[in-house]
């Protein structure tokens, strides 16, 4: 299973960005899709996840500012980031769990996309 993230870039504090991550593979049936981020010198942290049924969960630091969504037909997950802060600066990674051609997979990672928020 391959994940391709895109949409990162440079944005001013208070601005918005939308990240996308498309999964590809054989006969995919994806359960959970997630966004993580890793800032320089810090551990990777969970930002948000969404289940195939649309249930969502967010880190406290992004609640009310970020929105995760997905298009199951396209095996794609999105992260709409609003009211961005300098502390949102990080490399953002997407991850997915599910089945590919009947074989379970866990923690497939995309390559990451850099998000930089200037103050």
N, C-alpha and C positions, 0 to 999 in steps of 0.2 A: 504494500500500500504506500503510495506516495502522496505527500501533502505539499502544496505550493501556496505559500503566503505572499501577499502583495498589499500595497497601499500605504506603506510606511513613508515617512518623510519628515521634513522640518515644518513646525507650526509654532505660532506664537502662543503664549499663555492665554487661555480663554478661548482658543480656537478649537477646531474639530478636525478629525480624521476618521476615515472608514477603512478598516482592514478587511481583507477577504482571504479565504483559504479554501482551496479546492482539493478534494481528495480524488485519487484515481486508483483503480485496481480492478481485479476481476470480481464481478458479481458482488458488489459491495452492499453490505447491510450495516450501516454505522449506528451505533447506539449513542455514545456520548462524544460530543465535540467540545473542545476546550481551547481557551487562550491562556497562555502563560507569558510571563515577562521576566527578564533578567537585566537588572541594572549593573553597571560596572562595580565590581567588588562585592556584589550581593548575590544571595542564592536565588535560584529561579523560584518564582511564586505564581500560584494560580490566580488568574484575574477573573475568569468566569467560565462556566460550562453550561451546556444545554443538552438535554436528552432528546431522543428521537420524538418523544411526545410533546416537546416544547417546554418542559420544566427548566427553569434557569436558577443559577446561583452565582452570587458575586462576592468578590472580596470587599470587605468593609470600605477600603480606600477608594473604591470606584463606584460604589452604590449611588444611584441617582445621577451619575454622569455618563456611565458606559452602558451600552445595550448590546447584548449578544442575540443573534438570530441565526437561522439556518434555512436553507432551501434543500429539502431532502431529495427532490428530483435531480438537483445538480450536485449533491454531495458537497455542498459548500456552506461554510460558516462565516459569519460576518461579525465584526466588532465596531460598533459606532461609538466613537469617543468624543464627548463634548466637554466643554468647560475644562479644557486640559490644563494641567499644572506641570511645573518643571519636574516634579517628582514622578511624573508619568514617563519620563525619558528612560528608555530601555530597548532592548531587542525583544520583540514580541514573537512568540512561537505558537503555532497551533498544534493540537494533538487530537487523536481520534482513537476510539476503541470500537470494536465490532467484529464483523465476520467478512471474510473475503473468500468467495467460492466455497463457503461452508466451513472455513478454517478460522478460528478466532484470532484476533490480533489485539494487542494492548500497547498503548503508548507509542503509536507511530507519530513521529515528529516531522514537522516541516523545517525548512532551512532558516527561518527567522527573518524578520523585517525590522529595520531600525526605525524607531520613532524618537525624535528629538523635539523637545518643547523648550523654546527660548523664552526667557523671562524679560 
